[in-house]
């Protein structure tokens, strides 16, 4: 897993980010991470877990945009045998159960259907979840770290994010700056990856000053 030392950069923006992440780790409260695609949201969320009192328990991550809605719900809450066509014999535990005692990272939570957001909120408020097709609730002790890849105010205005869920998750907020806002960190990042690929391919890789300047001035879409 990752820890805060894996997040490269010495810029003021990165130092502020890492300080907030350390405070979030110690607090134990829900955290909302704001960051564009590719900025390192999962790295920061794993680091928060690693520095928290939950570090000995599971860190479980789910990208809410990676699954269709019906699978997303069964992944989160689990299901009992026979709950739907194709359900595994014996059923399956959900991620709330898998992350019990640890941390559950929900990435791109703004892509989750509004109806499922309501079910998520109810589970978080009651600290218990019911498997699909089940008849009993299972209590859980899970710290939630959630992330969005668009500005929250726009998501709230457009109705893509429930306001009550937003306030439930946004106890502590961390914004990860995109690369274009910290160009002074780009040389360090480039040298870091040149070392990695140099070791992988067993050759020395260097950049000219001109090439480095081009990379420093690039906008880095996708980070």
C-alpha positions in Angstrom: 0.0 0.0 0.0 0.9 3.7 -0.2 1.9 6.1 2.5 2.4 9.9 2.4 6.1 9.5 1.5 5.0 8.2 -1.9 3.4 11.5 -2.8 6.2 13.4 -4.6 6.7 17.1 -4.4 8.1 19.9 -2.3 5.8 22.7 -3.4 3.8 24.7 -0.8 0.6 23.1 -2.2 1.9 19.6 -1.6 3.3 20.4 1.8 -0.2 21.8 2.8 -1.9 18.7 1.3 0.3 16.3 3.2 -0.2 18.2 6.5 -4.0 18.1 6.0 -3.8 14.3 5.3 -1.9 13.7 8.5 -4.5 15.7 10.5 -7.3 13.7 8.8 -5.6 10.4 9.6 -5.4 11.3 13.3 -9.0 12.6 13.5 -10.9 9.4 12.6 -13.6 11.5 10.9 -15.1 11.0 7.4 -13.0 12.7 4.7 -14.0 14.0 1.3 -11.1 14.3 -1.2 -11.4 16.7 -4.1 -9.2 16.0 -7.1 -9.3 15.6 -10.8 -8.7 12.3 -12.5 -5.1 11.2 -12.0 -4.1 13.5 -9.1 -3.6 10.6 -6.6 -6.8 10.3 -4.7 -6.3 6.6 -3.9 -2.7 7.3 -2.8 -3.9 9.9 -0.3 -6.8 7.8 0.9 -4.5 4.8 1.5 -2.0 7.1 3.3 -4.8 8.4 5.6 -5.6 4.8 6.5 -1.9 3.8 7.0 -1.4 6.7 9.5 -4.7 6.1 11.4 -5.5 3.8 14.3 -7.2 1.5 11.8 -4.0 0.7 9.9 -3.9 -2.9 11.2 -7.3 -3.6 9.6 -8.5 -3.6 5.9 -8.3 -0.8 3.4 -10.9 -1.5 0.8 -11.3 0.7 -2.3 -14.2 1.0 -4.8 -14.4 3.1 -7.9 -18.1 3.9 -8.2 -17.8 4.7 -11.9 -16.3 1.3 -12.7 -19.5 -0.7 -12.1 -23.1 -0.6 -13.4 -25.6 0.4 -10.8 -27.0 -3.0 -9.9 -23.5 -4.5 -9.4 -22.4 -1.4 -7.4 -25.2 -1.9 -4.9 -24.4 -5.7 -4.5 -20.7 -4.9 -4.2 -21.3 -2.4 -1.4 -23.9 -4.2 0.6 -23.3 -7.9 -0.4 -26.1 -10.3 -1.1 -27.7 -13.5 0.1 -27.9 -16.7 -2.0 -30.7 -16.5 -4.5 -30.9 -12.7 -4.3 -30.7 -12.4 -8.1 -29.9 -14.5 -11.1 -26.2 -15.4 -11.1 -25.8 -14.8 -7.3 -23.1 -17.0 -5.8 -24.1 -20.0 -3.8 -23.9 -19.0 -0.1 -24.1 -15.3 -1.0 -21.3 -12.8 -0.7 -20.2 -10.3 1.9 -20.3 -6.6 0.9 -17.5 -4.1 1.2 -18.9 -2.7 4.5 -18.4 -6.1 6.0 -15.0 -6.5 4.3 -13.8 -3.1 5.6 -15.1 -3.6 9.2 -12.7 -2.0 11.6 -10.8 -0.4 8.7 -11.3 2.1 5.9 -13.6 2.1 2.9 -12.5 4.4 0.0 -15.3 5.3 -2.4 -13.9 7.0 -5.4 -15.9 9.1 -7.9 -18.9 8.9 -5.6 -20.6 11.5 -7.8 -21.1 8.8 -10.4 -23.3 6.8 -8.0 -27.1 6.9 -8.7 -29.0 9.2 -6.5 -31.2 6.4 -5.1 -28.1 4.4 -4.1 -26.6 7.5 -2.5 -29.7 7.6 -0.3 -29.1 4.0 0.8 -25.5 4.7 1.4 -26.4 7.7 3.6 -28.9 5.5 5.6 -26.2 2.9 6.2 -23.7 5.4 7.3 -26.1 7.1 9.7 -27.2 3.8 11.2 -23.8 2.1 11.0 -25.3 -1.1 9.7 -26.0 -2.6 6.3 -28.3 -5.3 5.0 -27.3 -7.7 2.2 -29.5 -7.7 -0.9 -32.1 -10.4 -0.3 -31.3 -10.5 3.4 -33.6 -10.0 6.4 -31.2 -8.8 9.0 -28.9 -5.8 9.4 -25.2 -6.3 10.1 -23.5 -3.6 12.2 -20.1 -2.3 10.9 -17.4 0.0 12.1 -15.9 1.6 9.0 -14.2 4.9 8.3 -15.3 6.4 5.0 -13.0 8.3 2.7 -14.9 9.4 -0.4 -13.7 11.3 -3.4 -15.2 13.4 -6.2 -13.5 14.4 -9.5 -15.6 17.5 -10.1 -16.2 20.6 -7.9 -18.8 19.8 -5.2 -20.7 23.0 -5.6 -21.3 22.0 -9.3 -22.3 18.5 -8.4 -24.8 19.8 -5.8 -26.2 22.4 -8.2 -26.7 19.8 -10.9 -28.2 17.2 -8.6 -25.5 14.6 -9.1 -24.6 14.6 -5.4 -27.1 14.5 -2.6 -26.7 17.5 -0.3 -27.3 15.4 2.9 -24.7 12.8 1.8 -22.2 15.6 1.0 -22.5 17.1 4.5 -22.2 13.6 6.0 -19.0 12.9 4.1 -17.5 16.4 4.2 -16.4 16.4 7.8 -12.9 17.0 6.7 -12.0 18.1 3.2 -8.8 17.7 1.3 -8.1 19.1 -2.2 -5.4 17.5 -4.3 -3.9 20.1 -6.6 -3.5 19.1 -10.3 0.0 19.2 -11.8 -0.6 22.4 -13.6 -0.9 24.2 -10.3 2.4 22.9 -9.0 4.9 23.0 -11.9 7.8 23.3 -9.5 7.3 19.7 -8.6 7.5 18.4 -12.2 11.3 18.0 -12.4 11.3 15.9 -9.3 8.5 13.7 -10.6 10.2 13.3 -14.0 13.5 12.2 -12.3 11.5 9.8 -10.1 10.0 8.1 -13.1 13.2 8.1 -15.1 14.8 6.2 -12.2 12.0 3.7 -12.1 12.1 3.0 -15.9 15.9 3.1 -16.0 15.9 0.4 -13.4 13.2 -1.6 -15.2 14.9 -1.5 -18.6 18.5 -1.5 -17.2 19.6 1.6 -18.9 20.4 5.2 -18.0 17.7 7.7 -19.3 18.4 11.4 -19.3 16.6 14.5 -20.6 18.0 17.5 -22.2 17.3 21.0 -20.7 15.0 21.7 -23.6 13.0 18.6 -23.1 12.7 19.3 -19.4 11.4 22.8 -20.1 8.8 21.5 -22.5 7.6 19.1 -19.8 7.5 21.8 -17.1 5.4 24.0 -19.3 3.0 21.3 -20.4 -0.6 21.5 -19.1 -0.7 17.7 -18.1 -4.4 16.9 -18.8 -5.1 13.7 -16.8 -2.2 14.5 -14.5 
